[in-house]
Amino acid sequence: MNETNDTSSADGLAERRGMNIEVYQPAEDSGLLAQAAVEYPVSGTVLEVGTGSGWVAQQVSENTDARVLGSDINPHAARQARERGVEAARANLTAPFRDGVLDAVLFNPPYLPTDPDNEWDDWMEHALSGGESGRELIDPFLDDVGRVLTPDGVVLLLVSSLTGYEAVVERAESNGFGVETVVQESYPFETLTVIALTK
């Protein structure tokens, strides 16, 4: 996997946070996650965690037979997703969802490693920054997501090489998941991979 230095990560965060002051808008990572979900394909009741504008959830809803829900900690994002026709609620990761109710969970997490001294503490920061490791939200997500899945459920998780691909896979495996690559694309400063996690 490609690695990059902290300067590239900081520059990427500064550049990408300028796109919209409140809600993360579709980018290459969004397109890759939507592609993976449609090609996999997901079905049944599907939750997109961190839905942002709701674009991915909308694509999956329009191109599969799934009932797609969206959640985001950002109230502006939940509202924007609802404006796209996505059933969306304000929620922190998978915390409010009942055990064993979801057939699939999609997540394009905030993954850019960020120096604590460069945190802005605004909504775009929440959408982009993965903390110092890039895995600040990925780890708790992996620790809890198995709880909300049906027995045959699947997680489609977007992983950037900036966050340490092997570390993410190890965390998933330690939570009892099998890991399979669905789709992967390389870009100048990172490689993006969507992995399927199954029990």
Beta strands, then each sheet from edge to edge (+ up, - down):
strand 1: 45-49
strand 2: 67-72
strand 3: 87-90
strand 4: 102-107
strand 5: 149-160
strand 6: 178-187
strand 7: 190-198
sheet 1: 3+ 2+ 1+ 4+ 5+ 7- 6+
end
